[in-house]
Amino acid sequence: MKLYVIRHGQTNCNRENRYNCRYDEDINEIGIEQAIKASENVKRLDIDLIICSPMKRTKHTMELVNVNKIPVIYDNRLMEREGGKLTRTILDDYYFSEYYNYYSTKPIEGLETLPQLFNRVHSFLDEIKVKYSDKNILLVTHGAVARTIQFYFQEMPKDGMLLKISGQKNCEIKEYEM
């Protein structure tokens, strides 16, 4: 089973270096261009099923990359990390020192912790590995979720600082073997 992961196209929050989190905005013109360009790669992949976050930016990206009209399922477990009070604020030092620190103990009201995010996404991956073992799947999701998926397949840094390892750019596709 192959698992392909694509992050949605650029949004205004991405462009403005803001925490997007669960703010449900669509992709912008650059994001549309990114998705159209990514569709050229997606159409060459052997994909049986697409599982997509139900947020506007991922749905729009999926519609643009799904040129082969693959069946689509929406799953809330692929939604972006809940950001609480951080949502739509400018990325600051907290982003680099705590937001992507698995062991962070600095609480932010309403923020989904990384252990909570890992549990949500990794249990989803465990489920699809069994349920769709004979299918190749494209997941259309978000930056924090894509990073969480990455650490399903590779070891997390011992200090828990996930930004030390490259994340996923808008409309970049990563491939994993389940």
Secondary structure, DSSP 8 states (H G I E B T S, - for coil): -EEEEEE----HHHHTTB--TT------HHHHHHHHHHHHHHTTS--SEEEE-SSHHHHHHHHHH-TT---EEE-GGGS---BGGGTTSB--HHIIIIITBTT-----TTB--HHHHHHHHHHHHHHHHHHTTTS-EEEEE-HHHHHHHHHHHS---TT-BGGGS----TT-EEEEE-
